[in-house]
C-alpha cells in the first residue's frame, strides 16, 4: 500500500472517530494487561456477545484471561481504527469486517495469519480443519497481495426473508429468484401501517457497513458501480441514478417510518417482532427469526437476493472476522484465542450451551452438513448456495478495479462509505433532488480516489 493510501485511510479513521464517544475502557484495559491476558475489541452484536459468554471455557482450558471492549458497530469500527492506525496497542485481538481486513493487513496494522496457521502442529491442523472454511469467506478476509488477514467468526450473504403467512393470506407468491421491482410490488400490496405492518424492512441508517452494505447490492443489480477500471468515479451514470431513485422509492413508499434511523438492529427487531412483511438483510438474521423468542418463528420463507435490470447475481459476502493486531503484546495467547473461537469445537460448544441456532453460521461448511442445525434452519441450503456462488471478484456488470461486491475491499471505503451513507440517508428522508445528491456523491468519490493516489486531482 502506498503512503497516499495509508494517509487517506488514517484521515478517514480520525474523521469517523470524531463521531463516536471514546471512553477510557480500552485505556484501562491496556494499562492492566499482564502476561497470560489479552484484550479483545469487539462489536457487541449477538454472536460476539455469545463469544464473550463462552470465553470462561477458553480461560478454563488455557489459563489465558480475556478482557473485552465492546461497542456498537459504528463506534467499535472507529475505536479500532484509531488504535491500530496510531499504534496505541491497546488491543491484541480485534473484530473487523471484510472491507477492512485486506487494507488493515496491507497497512501493517494487523498481522498475517497464514504463516501462523501453516506453523501449527499437524495434529492441530487436522483438528482445526482450515479447508472446512467456506472459500468466499477466506477471500473476503484476505488481502490480494498479503494473504489471509482475519479468520471468520461468522460469515453471511444477503437474502430475502418474508412472512409466508401474510403472503398466503393475500394470495401472493414470492418468485424463487425475484427482481427488485417484483419485491417492491409485493411489498406495496402487503404494506399496511394501520395494522402495524410495513411492506419491507431494509437498513436506512448511515454507515459504510449499514445502509451502504444493503444499497450496494441494489447498485450492482441496476448495473452501476463505484468507479471504472481507471478509478474514475461513476456516481453520475444513468444506472446509478436508477439505483438511488429505486432505493428511495422503496423506503418512502413501503419501508418503515424514519427509515434513516434504522440500522441492522432496528430492522431485525422490526421483522422479528412481526412488524414487517419482507426483510432484506444478512443471512445470519434468519437464525434470530427462527429462534424461540421470535414472533415470526415458523412463519418465514426465504429467497435469493433480488436481481435487477443489470445483474442477477447480487448476493454479498460479509460478516465479522477475528484479526491479530500487529502491536499485540501477547501474540501467542491472542492466536490461541483466535483459533479457539473459529474452531469446530467452538461451534459444538455454543450448540451444546445455547442451541444450534446460536452457533456462528456462514463460516464453516461442516455446520451446514450437521443434521441438528439443518433441522432447525430451513434456509440452510439457500445460505450455503449464496456463499458458494457469490461473485466476490466480479461484483458489477462491468469490470471493476476492486473486489468485494457490497463492501468494496479498498482502504478508501471506510471514509467514502461513511460520506455516501450520510448522503443516502438524507436523500431517503427528504425531497432533495437526485441531481444534487449524485453530484455530491460523485465529488466525494472523486476526492477519495484522489486522496488515495488512484487518480490525479
C-alpha positions in Angstrom: 0.0 0.0 0.0 1.4 3.4 -0.9 1.8 6.3 1.5 -1.0 8.2 0.0 -3.5 5.4 0.5 -2.4 4.8 4.1 -2.7 8.6 4.8 -6.2 8.6 3.3 -7.3 5.7 5.5 -5.8 7.3 8.6 -7.6 10.5 7.8 -10.8 8.6 7.4 -10.2 6.9 10.8 -9.8 10.3 12.5 -12.9 11.7 10.8 -15.0 8.7 11.8 -13.6 8.7 15.3 -14.7 12.2 15.9 -18.3 11.0 15.6 -18.1 8.5 18.4 -17.6 8.8 22.1 -14.4 7.0 23.0 -14.3 6.3 26.7 -11.5 5.1 28.9 -12.4 1.4 28.8 -9.7 0.5 26.2 -7.1 2.6 28.0 -7.9 0.9 31.3 -7.7 -2.5 29.7 -4.3 -1.7 28.2 -3.0 -0.4 31.5 -4.0 -3.6 33.2 -2.5 -6.1 30.7 -0.3 -8.8 32.1 1.2 -12.0 30.8 -1.5 -14.6 30.1 -4.1 -11.9 29.5 -5.4 -10.5 26.2 -7.7 -7.6 25.3 -10.3 -8.1 22.6 -12.1 -5.2 20.9 -15.4 -6.4 19.5 -18.7 -5.3 18.1 -21.5 -6.0 20.5 -23.8 -7.9 18.2 -25.4 -11.3 19.1 -22.6 -13.7 18.0 -20.0 -11.6 19.7 -22.0 -11.4 22.9 -22.2 -15.2 22.8 -18.4 -15.3 22.2 -17.9 -13.3 25.4 -20.3 -15.6 27.4 -18.4 -18.7 26.2 -14.9 -17.2 27.0 -14.7 -18.6 30.5 -14.4 -22.0 28.9 -11.4 -20.8 26.9 -9.8 -19.4 30.1 -10.5 -22.7 31.9 -8.8 -24.7 29.1 -5.8 -22.4 28.6 -5.4 -20.2 31.7 -5.4 -17.2 29.4 -7.6 -14.3 30.7 -9.6 -12.3 28.3 -10.9 -8.7 28.7 -13.4 -7.3 26.3 -14.1 -3.8 25.0 -17.5 -4.0 23.3 -19.3 -1.2 21.5 -21.9 -0.7 18.7 -20.8 -1.3 15.1 -20.0 2.2 14.1 -18.3 3.0 17.4 -16.2 -0.1 17.6 -15.0 0.4 14.0 -13.9 3.9 14.9 -12.2 2.9 18.1 -10.3 0.0 16.5 -9.3 2.2 13.5 -7.9 4.9 15.8 -6.0 2.4 17.9 -4.3 0.4 15.1 -3.6 3.4 12.9 -1.6 5.3 15.6 -0.1 2.2 17.2 -1.6 2.6 20.6 -1.5 -1.2 21.1 -4.5 -1.3 23.4 -5.9 -4.4 21.8 -4.4 -7.9 21.0 -7.4 -9.1 19.0 -10.0 -7.1 17.1 -13.2 -8.0 15.2 -13.2 -6.4 11.7 -15.5 -6.5 8.7 -14.4 -7.9 5.4 -14.0 -4.5 3.9 -11.3 -3.6 6.5 -9.4 -6.9 6.6 -7.2 -6.5 3.5 -6.5 -2.8 3.9 -5.6 -3.2 7.6 -3.1 -6.0 6.8 -1.6 -4.1 3.9 -1.1 -1.0 6.2 0.7 -3.2 8.7 -2.0 -2.7 11.4 -2.8 -6.4 11.7 -0.6 -9.5 11.4 -0.8 -12.1 8.6 -2.4 -15.3 9.8 -1.5 -17.8 7.1 2.1 -18.3 8.4 0.6 -19.0 11.9 -1.8 -21.5 10.5 0.9 -23.2 8.4 3.1 -23.4 11.5 0.5 -25.3 13.6 1.5 -28.9 14.5 0.0 -31.4 12.1 -2.5 -32.9 14.6 -3.7 -29.4 15.5 -4.1 -28.5 11.8 -6.2 -31.6 11.2 -8.4 -30.8 14.1 -8.8 -27.1 13.2 -9.5 -28.1 9.5 -8.9 -24.8 7.7 -10.1 -26.4 4.5 -13.6 -26.5 6.0 -13.9 -22.7 5.8 -16.3 -21.6 3.1 -13.9 -20.3 0.3 -15.8 -17.0 -0.2 -15.1 -16.0 3.4 -11.4 -16.8 3.0 -11.3 -14.4 0.0 -13.3 -11.8 1.8 -10.9 -11.7 4.8 -7.8 -11.7 2.7 -5.6 -9.1 1.0 -5.0 -9.6 -2.7 -1.3 -9.0 -2.0 -0.6 -10.0 1.6 -2.8 -13.1 2.1 -5.1 -14.1 5.0 -5.9 -11.1 7.2 -8.6 -12.5 9.5 -10.4 -15.7 10.3 -14.2 -15.5 10.0 -16.1 -16.0 13.2 -19.3 -16.0 11.2 -20.0 -15.3 7.6 -23.0 -14.1 5.9 -24.5 -13.4 2.5 -27.7 -11.5 1.8 -31.2 -12.8 1.1 -34.9 -12.0 1.3 -36.8 -13.2 4.3 -40.6 -12.9 4.2 -43.7 -13.7 6.1 -45.2 -16.8 4.3 -48.4 -16.5 6.4 -49.0 -12.9 5.1 -48.3 -13.9 1.5 -50.7 -16.9 1.8 -53.5 -14.7 3.3 -53.1 -12.2 0.4 -52.8 -14.9 -2.2 -49.3 -13.7 -3.2 -46.2 -15.7 -4.3 -42.6 -14.7 -3.9 -40.6 -15.9 -7.0 -37.6 -18.1 -6.3 -35.4 -15.6 -8.0 -37.2 -12.2 -7.7 -36.3 -8.9 -9.2 -36.2 -5.8 -7.1 -39.2 -4.4 -8.9 -41.2 -7.6 -8.1 -40.2 -7.2 -4.5 -41.4 -3.6 -4.5 -44.8 -4.6 -5.9 -45.2 -7.4 -3.4 -44.2 -5.1 -0.5 -46.7 -2.5 -1.8 -49.5 -4.9 -1.7 -48.6 -6.0 1.9 -47.8 -2.6 3.2 -50.4 -1.9 6.0 -49.1 0.7 8.6 -52.5 0.9 10.2 -52.2 -2.8 11.0 -48.7 -2.4 12.2 -47.1 -4.0 9.1 -44.7 -2.2 6.8 -44.0 -3.7 3.3 -40.3 -4.1 3.8 -37.6 -3.6 6.5 -34.3 -2.7 5.0 -31.5 -0.6 6.5 -31.5 3.1 6.0 -29.2 4.2 8.8 -26.0 5.9 7.5 -22.8 3.9 7.7 -20.4 2.1 5.3 -21.4 -1.2 6.9 -25.0 -0.1 7.5 -27.1 1.3 4.6 -24.3 1.0 2.1 -24.0 -2.7 2.8 -27.6 -3.0 1.6 -27.6 -0.3 -1.0 -24.6 -1.6 -2.9 -26.4 -4.8 -3.7 -29.1 -2.7 -5.3 -26.5 -0.7 -7.0 -24.9 -3.8 -8.5 -28.4 -5.1 -9.5 -29.1 -1.9 -11.5 -25.8 -2.2 -13.4 -23.9 0.6 -11.5 -20.5 0.5 -9.8 -18.5 2.9 -7.7 -15.8 3.6 -10.4 -14.5 2.4 -13.7 -11.3 0.5 -14.3 -9.3 3.7 -14.2 -10.7 4.6 -10.8 -12.9 7.4 -12.3 -15.9 7.8 -10.0 -19.2 6.7 -11.7 -21.9 8.2 -9.5 -23.1 10.3 -12.4 -24.3 7.4 -14.6 -27.9 6.6 -15.6 -27.5 3.2 -13.8 -26.5 4.8 -10.6 -29.4 7.3 -10.8 -31.8 4.3 -11.2 -30.4 2.6 -8.2 -30.6 5.7 -5.9 -34.2 6.5 -7.1 -35.4 3.0 -6.6 -33.9 2.7 -3.1 -35.7 6.0 -2.1 -38.9 4.8 -3.6 -38.6 1.5 -1.7 -38.0 3.2 1.6 -40.5 6.0 1.2 -43.4 4.0 -0.3 -43.2 0.7 1.6 -40.4 1.0 4.1 -40.5 1.8 7.8 -41.2 5.3 9.1 -38.0 7.1 10.0 -36.1 4.6 7.9 -32.9 6.7 8.0 -32.7 5.8 11.8 -32.9 2.1 11.2 -29.8 0.1 11.1 -29.2 -3.7 11.3 -30.5 -4.0 14.9 -33.6 -1.9 14.3 -34.7 -3.6 11.1 -34.1 -7.0 12.6 -36.2 -6.2 15.6 -38.9 -4.8 13.4 -39.1 -8.1 11.5 -38.7 -10.5 14.4 -41.5 -8.7 16.3 -43.9 -9.2 13.4 -43.8 -5.6 12.1 -42.8 -6.2 8.5 -43.9 -8.4 5.6 -40.5 -8.6 3.9 -37.0 -8.2 5.2 -33.8 -7.9 3.2 -30.5 -8.2 5.1 -27.7 -10.6 6.1 -28.4 -14.3 6.1 -27.3 -14.6 9.7 -30.5 -12.8 10.7 -32.5 -15.9 9.8 -31.2 -17.6 13.0 -32.8 -14.9 15.0 -36.1 -15.0 13.1 -36.4 -18.8 13.8 -35.4 -18.6 17.4 -37.9 -19.4 20.2 -38.4 -15.8 21.2 -39.2 -14.6 17.7 -42.8 -13.6 17.0 -42.4 -14.9 13.4 -40.8 -18.3 14.2 -42.2 -20.9 11.8 -43.9 -18.2 9.6 -41.0 -17.4 7.4 -39.8 -18.3 3.9 -36.6 -17.3 2.1 -35.4 -16.3 -1.3 -32.1 -15.4 -3.1 -31.0 -11.8 -3.2 -33.0 -9.9 -5.8 -31.7 -9.2 -9.3 -32.2 -6.1 -11.3 -32.0 -4.8 -14.9 -28.2 -5.0 -14.7 -27.1 -8.0 -12.7 -28.7 -11.2 -11.5 -26.1 -12.5 -9.0 -26.2 -9.8 -6.4 -25.8 -11.6 -3.0 -23.0 -10.3 -0.8 -20.3 -11.9 1.4 -19.7 -10.2 4.7 -19.8 -10.9 8.4 -17.2 -10.4 11.1 -13.7 -11.8 11.3 -11.1 -12.1 14.1 -7.7 -10.5 13.5 -4.4 -10.3 15.4 -3.1 -6.8 15.8 0.5 -6.2 14.7 1.1 -4.5 18.0 -0.3 -7.2 20.2 1.7 -7.7 23.4 0.6 -11.3 23.8 0.6 -12.6 20.2 0.8 -16.3 21.1 -2.0 -16.1 23.6 -4.0 -14.0 21.1 -3.6 -16.5 18.3 -4.7 -19.3 20.7 -7.9 -17.3 21.3 -8.4 -16.7 17.6 -8.0 -20.4 16.8 -10.4 -21.4 19.6 -13.2 -19.1 18.7 -13.1 -20.0 15.0 -12.8 -23.8 15.5 -15.2 -26.7 15.1 -15.0 -27.3 18.8 -16.3 -23.7 19.5 -19.3 -24.4 17.2 -20.1 -27.5 19.2 -19.6 -25.7 22.5 -22.1 -23.0 21.5 -24.6 -25.6 20.2 -24.4 -27.5 23.5 -24.8 -24.4 25.6 -27.2 -22.2 23.6 -28.7 -24.4 20.8 -27.8 -24.8 17.2 -29.4 -21.6 16.1 -26.9 -19.7 18.2 -23.8 -21.1 16.5 -21.7 -18.9 14.3 -23.1 -19.7 10.9 -21.8 -19.0 7.4 -18.2 -19.7 8.2 -17.7 -23.5 8.0 -19.3 -25.9 5.5 -19.5 -28.6 8.2 -22.1 -26.6 10.0 -24.4 -27.0 7.0 -23.9 -30.7 7.0 -24.9 -31.1 10.6 -28.4 -32.7 10.9 -29.2 -30.9 14.1 -28.6 -27.5 12.5 -30.4 -28.4 9.3 -33.5 -29.5 11.2 -33.8 -26.0 12.7 -32.7 -23.9 9.8 -35.0 -24.3 6.7 -32.8 -21.7 5.0 -29.5 -23.7 5.3 -29.2 -24.8 1.7 -30.0 -21.3 0.4 -27.4 -19.6 2.6 -24.8 -22.1 1.6 -25.7 -21.7 -2.1 -25.4 -17.9 -1.7 -22.0 -18.1 -0.1 -20.7 -20.7 -2.6 -21.8 -18.8 -5.7 -21.2 -15.2 -4.6 -19.1 -13.3 -7.1 -16.7 -11.7 -4.7 -14.1 -11.0 -7.5 -16.7 -9.7 -10.0 -19.2 -7.5 -8.1 -20.6 -5.5 -11.0 -21.8 -6.0 -14.6 -18.7 -4.3 -16.0 -15.1 -5.0 -14.8 -14.0 -3.1 -11.6 -10.6 -2.5 -10.2 -11.9 -3.5 -6.8 -13.3 -6.8 -5.4 -15.8 -7.2 -2.6 -19.3 -6.8 -4.1 -21.4 -4.8 -1.5 -18.3 -4.0 0.6 -15.6 -2.8 -1.8 -12.3 -4.2 -0.4 -10.3 -0.9 -0.6 -9.0 1.3 2.1 -10.9 4.3 0.8 -14.2 2.6 1.5 -14.4 3.3 5.3 -14.3 7.1 4.8 -16.0 7.2 1.4 -18.7 4.8 2.5 -19.5 6.9 5.6 -19.9 10.0 3.4 -22.0 8.2 0.8 -24.1 6.6 3.6 -24.9 10.1 5.0 -25.9 11.4 1.6 -28.1 8.4 1.1 -29.7 8.6 4.5 -30.5 12.3 4.0 -31.8 11.5 0.5 -34.4 9.0 1.5 -35.7 11.2 4.3 -36.1 14.4 2.2 -37.2 15.6 -1.2 -33.7 16.6 -2.3 -33.1 16.4 -6.0 -31.4 13.3 -7.3 -29.1 15.6 -9.4 -27.8 17.4 -6.4 -27.2 14.3 -4.3 -25.5 12.4 -7.1 -23.3 15.4 -7.8 -22.2 15.4 -4.2 -21.6 11.6 -4.3 -19.5 12.0 -7.5 -17.4 14.7 -5.9 -16.9 12.6 -2.7 -15.9 9.5 -4.6 -13.6 11.5 -6.9 -11.9 13.2 -3.9 -11.5 9.8 -2.2 -9.7 8.4 -5.1 -7.5 11.5 -5.5 -6.6 11.3 -1.8 -5.9 7.6 -2.2 -3.5 8.2 -5.1 -5.7 6.4 -7.6 -6.2 9.4 -9.9 -4.7 12.8 -10.2 -6.5 15.8 -8.8 
